[in-house]
Amino acid sequence: MPVKNRFAELQSEITAWRRDLHEHPEILYDTHRTSALVAEKLKAFGCDEVVTGIGRTGVVGVIRGKANGSGKVIGLRADMDALPILEATGLDYASKTPGAMHACGHDGHTAMLLGAAKYLAETRNFDGTVVLIFQPAEEGGAGGKEMCDDGMMERWGIQEVYGMHNWPGLPTGQFAIRPGAFFAATDQFEINFEGLGGHAAKPNETVDTTVMAAQAVTALQTIASRNADPIDQVVVSVTSFETSSTAFNVIPQKVKLKGTVRTMSKSMRELAETRIKAICAGVAATFGGTAEVLYYRGYPVMVNSEEQTDFAAEVARKVAGQCDEAAMVMGGEDFAFMLEERPGAYILVGNGPGAMVHHPEYNFNDEAIPAGCSWWAEIVEGRMPAA
């Protein structure tokens, strides 16, 4: 099965939806216009159930197949939120909201799932139920967790769940996926060093937090080089170094470091947190100061289930003729929360050449729409085939 003809027919309509969403980006949970538009279209398509307010501003649509002898229920998820970025594309449908931009292609994800929803509601050529999940706040707000915490999986009896993300650099409409750990856990830390401030001409009368913190920055790199198993993955990046004084002749009383940790396993995540705290305490004690480490757990590792990944790749090959093995991604993805609750798979669809996501010149490639919609539709029809 190549790209479904129906999506070639619908492409201009779906593109118009996508560009409207692009013009009106909304951040985190403030997806009120987007959520209302999604709910309106799902109702117009004839979905059997449309519910808003799941995970604050999330939307869920339900489509039942021609039969339900299988008893299967599959969830399909798209994210809706934009990023706090000033757009620099110069497009005639560029963002009309200053400081907000669909710089990650969630406008495309939402439009493609709406296109699949229209087709599935028209044809219902499957045996079971599909639950369409439109999620807010993927970009740092953990909207996926909020929807799960609202009981979404249990309320609709979702048995497995699938997600998709566009990927610049991958040929347009091609696919890539991998089983197991795919996207990294994303944690953050703040480290507050305190010593004894004083005059820079008399360092012997101080406990120098600048030297203390500088030593800690260097020592933290040994987590990857000397504590981690070389075949596991961990990134510890200190991204902010702020002293309590900016004067030329003052040794500051306090220094604050901020940074991020990226890992691909629960064990490495635990190790990184433990070692950060131990290293900072040890360095501070060496210099006669103290260190307070605040460690914030973010998104967990996103882990694709083996069976569902094999199926997702098979569908991708039917649609596009091939499916590449994706590399691990050290970025985070809050679809991880849904995959912690149910087996499923997350796939990348090619966006072609151009700026990478989260860049002010990025733009979703509308030529990827037929392939993305076809993959969604075939996931449903292939996983729950009609008799």
PATI-636189 format. One line per field, with one value per residue (C-alpha): residue in three letters; z, x, y; residue number from 1. Coordinates in Angstrom, 3 decimals, m for minus. Example, Ala and Ser with C-alpha at 12.3 -4.5 7.8 and 13.67 -1.06 7.14 Angstrom:
<atoms>
res = ALA, SER .
w = 7.800, 7.140 .
u = 12.300, 13.670 .
v = m4.500, m1.060 .
n = 1, 2 .
</atoms>
This chain:
<atoms>
res = MET, PRO, VAL, LYS, ASN, ARG, PHE, ALA, GLU, LEU, GLN, SER, GLU, ILE, THR, ALA, TRP, ARG, ARG, ASP, LEU, HIS, GLU, HIS, PRO, GLU, ILE, LEU, TYR, ASP, THR, HIS, ARG, THR, SER, ALA, LEU, VAL, ALA, GLU, LYS, LEU, LYS, ALA, PHE, GLY, CYS, ASP, GLU, VAL, VAL, THR, GLY, ILE, GLY, ARG, THR, GLY, VAL, VAL, GLY, VAL, ILE, ARG, GLY, LYS, ALA, ASN, GLY, SER, GLY, LYS, VAL, ILE, GLY, LEU, ARG, ALA, ASP, MET, ASP, ALA, LEU, PRO, ILE, LEU, GLU, ALA, THR, GLY, LEU, ASP, TYR, ALA, SER, LYS, THR, PRO, GLY, ALA, MET, HIS, ALA, CYS, GLY, HIS, ASP, GLY, HIS, THR, ALA, MET, LEU, LEU, GLY, ALA, ALA, LYS, TYR, LEU, ALA, GLU, THR, ARG, ASN, PHE, ASP, GLY, THR, VAL, VAL, LEU, ILE, PHE, GLN, PRO, ALA, GLU, GLU, GLY, GLY, ALA, GLY, GLY, LYS, GLU, MET, CYS, ASP, ASP, GLY, MET, MET, GLU, ARG, TRP, GLY, ILE, GLN, GLU, VAL, TYR, GLY, MET, HIS, ASN, TRP, PRO, GLY, LEU, PRO, THR, GLY, GLN, PHE, ALA, ILE, ARG, PRO, GLY, ALA, PHE, PHE, ALA, ALA, THR, ASP, GLN, PHE, GLU, ILE, ASN, PHE, GLU, GLY, LEU, GLY, GLY, HIS, ALA, ALA, LYS, PRO, ASN, GLU, THR, VAL, ASP, THR, THR, VAL, MET, ALA, ALA, GLN, ALA, VAL, THR, ALA, LEU, GLN, THR, ILE, ALA, SER, ARG, ASN, ALA, ASP, PRO, ILE, ASP, GLN, VAL, VAL, VAL, SER, VAL, THR, SER, PHE, GLU, THR, SER, SER, THR, ALA, PHE, ASN, VAL, ILE, PRO, GLN, LYS, VAL, LYS, LEU, LYS, GLY, THR, VAL, ARG, THR, MET, SER, LYS, SER, MET, ARG, GLU, LEU, ALA, GLU, THR, ARG, ILE, LYS, ALA, ILE, CYS, ALA, GLY, VAL, ALA, ALA, THR, PHE, GLY, GLY, THR, ALA, GLU, VAL, LEU, TYR, TYR, ARG, GLY, TYR, PRO, VAL, MET, VAL, ASN, SER, GLU, GLU, GLN, THR, ASP, PHE, ALA, ALA, GLU, VAL, ALA, ARG, LYS, VAL, ALA, GLY, GLN, CYS, ASP, GLU, ALA, ALA, MET, VAL, MET, GLY, GLY, GLU, ASP, PHE, ALA, PHE, MET, LEU, GLU, GLU, ARG, PRO, GLY, ALA, TYR, ILE, LEU, VAL, GLY, ASN, GLY, PRO, GLY, ALA, MET, VAL, HIS, HIS, PRO, GLU, TYR, ASN, PHE, ASN, ASP, GLU, ALA, ILE, PRO, ALA, GLY, CYS, SER, TRP, TRP, ALA, GLU, ILE, VAL, GLU, GLY, ARG, MET, PRO, ALA, ALA .
w = 0.000, m1.100, m0.020, 0.056, m2.840, m0.448, 1.194, m2.135, m2.639, 0.856, 0.800, m0.088, 2.613, 5.262, 4.192, 4.738, 8.268, 8.937, 7.739, 9.775, 12.856, 11.928, 11.813, 15.279, 17.499, 21.161, 23.901, 26.549, 27.916, 26.329, 23.236, 23.516, 19.874, 18.614, 20.905, 19.892, 16.199, 16.662, 18.578, 15.979, 13.116, 14.907, 15.498, 11.873, 10.719, 12.655, 15.458, 17.887, 20.870, 21.284, 24.743, 25.645, 28.811, 29.165, 30.513, 30.938, 27.245, 25.498, 23.127, 22.647, 19.719, 19.358, 16.103, 16.146, 13.231, 11.194, 13.724, 17.221, 17.346, 18.038, 21.111, 20.262, 21.117, 19.613, 20.552, 18.036, 19.489, 18.031, 19.938, 19.459, 21.200, 19.780, 21.082, 22.505, 19.427, 17.158, 13.663, 10.895, 7.894, 6.029, 4.991, 4.061, 6.719, 9.359, 13.007, 13.865, 17.546, 18.475, 20.265, 19.486, 16.588, 15.432, 15.258, 15.906, 13.415, 15.864, 13.471, 10.927, 13.421, 14.397, 10.787, 9.722, 12.541, 11.683, 8.074, 9.210, 11.481, 8.565, 6.467, 9.291, 10.161, 6.489, 5.878, 9.292, 7.541, 10.706, 13.512, 16.836, 18.152, 17.498, 20.089, 18.671, 21.218, 20.684, 23.405, 24.708, 26.358, 24.851, 24.857, 28.502, 30.094, 30.323, 28.727, 27.970, 31.675, 32.446, 30.012, 31.487, 35.028, 34.009, 33.431, 29.635, 29.089, 31.463, 30.481, 26.829, 27.355, 25.200, 24.722, 22.661, 21.485, 18.535, 17.935, 15.073, 14.656, 11.540, 11.060, 8.959, 7.021, 6.451, 2.863, 2.637, 3.371, 4.348, 7.810, 10.506, 13.798, 16.377, 19.098, 22.751, 24.120, 21.460, 23.035, 26.207, 29.724, 30.281, 33.777, 35.091, 38.037, 40.040, 42.259, 44.881, 46.204, 49.250, 50.711, 52.226, 50.070, 50.354, 48.667, 45.592, 46.819, 49.920, 48.660, 51.713, 53.818, 51.656, 50.671, 46.936, 45.383, 41.854, 42.087, 43.868, 41.164, 38.353, 39.809, 40.015, 36.330, 35.396, 37.853, 36.612, 33.229, 34.878, 35.235, 31.524, 31.238, 34.441, 36.090, 33.166, 31.324, 28.001, 26.030, 27.860, 27.135, 29.437, 28.803, 31.699, 30.515, 32.756, 30.868, 33.337, 35.773, 37.840, 40.674, 43.378, 42.503, 39.159, 40.498, 39.338, 42.865, 44.822, 45.447, 45.520, 48.489, 46.252, 42.828, 41.103, 38.335, 36.111, 33.590, 32.056, 32.168, 29.301, 29.760, 27.948, 30.866, 34.359, 35.880, 34.231, 35.282, 38.902, 38.617, 37.172, 39.944, 42.664, 41.282, 40.735, 44.381, 45.629, 43.414, 44.372, 48.075, 47.871, 45.885, 48.218, 51.286, 49.786, 49.550, 52.862, 51.438, 50.977, 47.997, 47.666, 44.664, 43.408, 40.909, 38.824, 37.032, 33.615, 30.867, 31.230, 28.573, 25.665, 25.011, 21.922, 22.445, 20.252, 18.750, 18.042, 16.576, 14.154, 13.093, 12.750, 10.559, 8.414, 7.857, 7.002, 4.387, 2.836, 2.663, 1.636, 0.312, 3.078, 6.756, 8.065, 11.477, 13.419, 15.615, 19.318, 20.036, 23.139, 23.021, 25.139, 24.150, 26.562, 24.559, 26.911, 29.607, 27.376, 26.486, 30.195, 30.532, 27.342, 24.738, 21.527, 19.109, 17.981, 14.427, 12.509, 9.156, 6.811, 6.482, 3.782, 3.687, 5.685, 9.151, 12.116, 14.601, 17.254, 14.759, 13.836, 10.124, 10.474, 8.620, 8.371, 4.847, 3.593, 1.044, 3.961, 4.707, 2.489, 3.839, 7.464, 7.127, 5.297, 8.076, 10.720, 8.746, 7.997, 11.632, 12.409, 9.414, 9.616, 13.373, 13.502, 10.075, 9.092, 8.445 .
u = 0.000, 1.603, 0.277, m3.505, m5.183, m7.649, m4.828, m3.588, m7.125, m7.187, m3.660, m4.619, m7.316, m4.972, m2.275, m4.716, m5.427, m1.697, m0.933, m3.790, m2.338, 1.095, m0.248, m1.759, 0.785, m0.007, 2.441, 2.288, m1.263, m2.604, m3.741, m7.302, m7.804, m6.011, m7.947, m11.254, m10.393, m9.426, m12.624, m14.758, m13.237, m13.482, m17.192, m17.661, m15.944, m18.536, m16.377, m18.402, m17.094, m15.160, m13.970, m12.051, m10.204, m8.172, m4.757, m6.066, m6.447, m6.043, m8.656, m9.664, m11.707, m13.091, m13.899, m15.418, m14.846, m17.435, m17.091, m15.725, m15.207, m11.498, m12.107, m8.898, m8.372, m5.445, m4.366, m2.822, m1.165, m0.236, 1.135, m0.364, 1.859, 4.388, 7.638, 8.565, 10.639, 10.468, 9.818, 12.269, 10.877, 9.319, 6.417, 3.114, 1.516, 4.176, 3.202, 0.924, 1.753, 4.970, 7.436, 5.594, 6.266, 5.552, 9.277, 8.964, 6.261, 3.479, 1.193, 2.013, 1.526, m1.911, m2.959, m1.833, m3.732, m6.807, m6.466, m6.251, m9.258, m11.343, m10.460, m11.046, m14.410, m15.429, m14.353, m14.346, m12.664, m11.346, m12.461, m12.005, m11.730, m9.251, m8.671, m7.248, m5.094, m4.320, m1.907, m0.829, 2.462, 4.919, 7.602, 8.586, 5.155, 4.683, 1.245, 1.472, 1.799, m1.137, m3.368, m2.298, m2.805, m6.347, m6.992, m7.051, m5.675, m8.171, m11.165, m10.990, m9.394, m6.375, m4.263, m1.383, m0.362, 1.557, 3.251, 5.023, 7.458, 8.746, 12.521, 14.498, 17.334, 15.407, 14.045, 10.516, 7.936, 10.521, 10.475, 12.959, 12.435, 14.270, 13.149, 13.998, 15.430, 14.953, 14.752, 16.650, 15.523, 15.880, 16.747, 17.889, 19.986, 20.839, 23.925, 24.343, 27.878, 28.509, 31.847, 33.125, 33.211, 35.782, 38.288, 39.961, 43.304, 43.057, 41.963, 43.514, 40.760, 37.994, 36.548, 36.510, 33.276, 34.397, 37.330, 35.113, 32.460, 35.026, 36.534, 33.056, 32.343, 35.490, 34.846, 31.289, 32.684, 34.188, 30.681, 30.707, 34.428, 35.043, 31.743, 29.523, 29.737, 31.352, 28.572, 25.814, 24.935, 25.087, 25.496, 26.138, 26.202, 26.693, 24.979, 24.933, 27.574, 26.346, 28.257, 26.643, 28.954, 29.969, 32.588, 36.201, 37.587, 35.142, 35.349, 31.678, 29.993, 27.851, 27.893, 24.973, 25.412, 22.614, 22.604, 21.020, 21.533, 20.556, 20.514, 19.212, 18.578, 17.088, 20.337, 22.404, 19.853, 20.234, 24.017, 24.195, 22.077, 24.013, 27.407, 26.473, 25.490, 28.579, 31.036, 29.662, 29.623, 33.203, 34.534, 32.844, 34.240, 37.727, 37.671, 35.868, 32.482, 29.101, 27.060, 23.301, 22.211, 18.640, 17.931, 14.741, 13.507, 12.101, 10.859, 11.809, 13.581, 11.211, 11.233, 9.649, 8.121, 9.594, 6.384, 4.769, 8.014, 8.248, 4.665, 5.177, 8.238, 6.309, 3.581, 6.207, 7.721, 4.272, 3.737, 7.201, 8.965, 11.542, 12.068, 15.516, 16.917, 16.947, 19.830, 19.290, 18.230, 19.534, 16.619, 13.544, 9.992, 7.080, 5.374, 7.630, 4.968, 2.371, 4.809, 5.379, 1.657, 1.049, 3.141, 3.577, 5.971, 7.153, 8.367, 10.111, 8.781, 11.114, 10.764, 13.419, 16.271, 16.046, 16.441, 16.340, 13.489, 13.632, 15.271, 13.586, 13.795, 12.298, 9.088, 7.079, 7.127, 3.554, 4.757, 5.125, 1.389, 0.179, 2.817, 2.157, m1.616, m1.283, 0.917, m1.660, m4.498, m2.662, m1.619, m5.345, m6.438, m3.417, m3.496, m7.282, m8.151, m11.804, m13.096 .
v = 0.000, 3.284, 6.681, 6.513, 8.364, 9.989, 11.931, 13.197, 14.533, 16.043, 17.470, 21.043, 21.058, 19.627, 22.095, 24.959, 23.683, 23.412, 26.922, 28.365, 26.662, 28.002, 31.548, 31.207, 29.426, 28.829, 27.884, 25.143, 24.759, 27.949, 26.045, 27.335, 28.324, 25.223, 22.883, 24.480, 24.149, 20.485, 19.699, 21.496, 19.529, 16.181, 16.808, 17.850, 14.639, 12.636, 11.243, 9.145, 11.076, 14.329, 15.365, 18.511, 19.472, 16.260, 17.253, 20.811, 21.720, 18.376, 16.956, 13.319, 12.027, 8.501, 6.700, 3.217, 0.877, m1.015, m3.824, m4.273, m8.007, m7.547, m5.396, m3.559, 0.100, 2.023, 5.549, 7.964, 11.060, 14.461, 17.463, 20.939, 23.510, 25.961, 27.443, 30.879, 31.787, 34.832, 33.497, 34.415, 32.500, 35.427, 33.204, 34.783, 32.565, 33.272, 33.599, 36.498, 36.101, 37.936, 35.703, 32.471, 30.095, 26.570, 25.882, 22.145, 21.200, 20.455, 22.333, 19.629, 16.806, 18.128, 18.673, 15.178, 13.496, 15.567, 14.400, 10.789, 11.355, 12.639, 9.589, 7.095, 8.649, 8.428, 4.838, 3.101, 0.198, m1.432, m3.730, m1.917, 1.620, 4.415, 7.139, 10.373, 12.212, 15.910, 16.952, 20.368, 21.325, 18.865, 21.566, 21.396, 21.289, 17.502, 17.635, 13.911, 13.179, 15.484, 13.593, 10.252, 11.559, 12.520, 8.812, 8.964, 5.460, 3.846, 5.980, 4.946, 1.541, 2.345, m0.784, 0.577, 4.029, 5.514, 8.859, 10.614, 13.514, 15.218, 15.122, 17.639, 16.018, 12.801, 12.705, 14.039, 11.358, 8.726, 7.133, 6.110, 4.290, 2.187, m0.239, 0.334, 3.582, 6.273, 9.757, 10.671, 11.412, 15.164, 16.360, 19.737, 20.837, 23.926, 23.948, 26.684, 27.054, 29.217, 30.249, 33.469, 36.557, 39.287, 41.556, 40.122, 41.470, 39.275, 35.837, 34.205, 35.737, 34.251, 30.917, 31.449, 30.153, 31.004, 28.604, 26.095, 26.176, 26.129, 22.965, 21.451, 22.189, 20.285, 17.458, 16.930, 15.890, 12.796, 11.346, 10.557, 9.817, 7.834, 6.790, 5.799, 2.507, 3.503, 1.810, 3.689, 7.311, 10.323, 14.038, 16.434, 20.044, 23.068, 25.871, 28.768, 30.119, 33.063, 34.754, 36.870, 39.776, 41.210, 43.624, 43.382, 43.373, 41.206, 37.468, 36.450, 34.840, 32.635, 31.012, 29.299, 26.737, 25.456, 22.671, 19.612, 15.857, 13.538, 9.764, 6.691, 4.337, 4.448, 3.178, 5.914, 8.513, 7.401, 7.330, 10.847, 12.355, 10.529, 11.528, 15.191, 15.492, 13.639, 15.546, 18.957, 18.137, 16.874, 19.841, 22.327, 20.591, 20.581, 24.373, 24.913, 25.822, 24.181, 23.018, 22.615, 20.535, 20.841, 18.076, 18.182, 15.076, 15.923, 13.631, 9.960, 7.907, 7.287, 3.545, 1.983, m1.478, m4.205, m5.612, m2.249, m0.894, m3.802, m3.185, 0.582, m0.027, m2.510, 0.088, 2.721, 0.427, m0.069, 3.690, 4.874, 1.785, 1.761, 2.558, 3.461, 2.646, 5.896, 6.978, 7.625, 11.198, 12.992, 15.416, 14.731, 13.777, 13.593, 10.850, 8.867, 9.204, 7.516, 4.728, 4.137, 3.409, 1.434, m0.413, 1.497, 3.139, 6.556, 7.152, 9.942, 11.161, 13.009, 16.793, 17.086, 19.641, 22.845, 24.279, 21.902, 22.025, 24.784, 27.143, 30.475, 29.586, 26.096, 25.253, 22.055, 20.591, 20.181, 17.603, 15.167, 15.294, 12.403, 10.022, 10.980, 10.676, 7.356, 5.970, 6.935, 5.410, 2.174, 1.789, 1.570, m0.527, m2.814, m3.345, m3.797, m5.237, m5.446, m8.949 .
n = 1, 2, 3, 4, 5, 6, 7, 8, 9, 10, 11, 12, 13, 14, 15, 16, 17, 18, 19, 20, 21, 22, 23, 24, 25, 26, 27, 28, 29, 30, 31, 32, 33, 34, 35, 36, 37, 38, 39, 40, 41, 42, 43, 44, 45, 46, 47, 48, 49, 50, 51, 52, 53, 54, 55, 56, 57, 58, 59, 60, 61, 62, 63, 64, 65, 66, 67, 68, 69, 70, 71, 72, 73, 74, 75, 76, 77, 78, 79, 80, 81, 82, 83, 84, 85, 86, 87, 88, 89, 90, 91, 92, 93, 94, 95, 96, 97, 98, 99, 100, 101, 102, 103, 104, 105, 106, 107, 108, 109, 110, 111, 112, 113, 114, 115, 116, 117, 118, 119, 120, 121, 122, 123, 124, 125, 126, 127, 128, 129, 130, 131, 132, 133, 134, 135, 136, 137, 138, 139, 140, 141, 142, 143, 144, 145, 146, 147, 148, 149, 150, 151, 152, 153, 154, 155, 156, 157, 158, 159, 160, 161, 162, 163, 164, 165, 166, 167, 168, 169, 170, 171, 172, 173, 174, 175, 176, 177, 178, 179, 180, 181, 182, 183, 184, 185, 186, 187, 188, 189, 190, 191, 192, 193, 194, 195, 196, 197, 198, 199, 200, 201, 202, 203, 204, 205, 206, 207, 208, 209, 210, 211, 212, 213, 214, 215, 216, 217, 218, 219, 220, 221, 222, 223, 224, 225, 226, 227, 228, 229, 230, 231, 232, 233, 234, 235, 236, 237, 238, 239, 240, 241, 242, 243, 244, 245, 246, 247, 248, 249, 250, 251, 252, 253, 254, 255, 256, 257, 258, 259, 260, 261, 262, 263, 264, 265, 266, 267, 268, 269, 270, 271, 272, 273, 274, 275, 276, 277, 278, 279, 280, 281, 282, 283, 284, 285, 286, 287, 288, 289, 290, 291, 292, 293, 294, 295, 296, 297, 298, 299, 300, 301, 302, 303, 304, 305, 306, 307, 308, 309, 310, 311, 312, 313, 314, 315, 316, 317, 318, 319, 320, 321, 322, 323, 324, 325, 326, 327, 328, 329, 330, 331, 332, 333, 334, 335, 336, 337, 338, 339, 340, 341, 342, 343, 344, 345, 346, 347, 348, 349, 350, 351, 352, 353, 354, 355, 356, 357, 358, 359, 360, 361, 362, 363, 364, 365, 366, 367, 368, 369, 370, 371, 372, 373, 374, 375, 376, 377, 378, 379, 380, 381, 382, 383, 384, 385, 386, 387 .
</atoms>
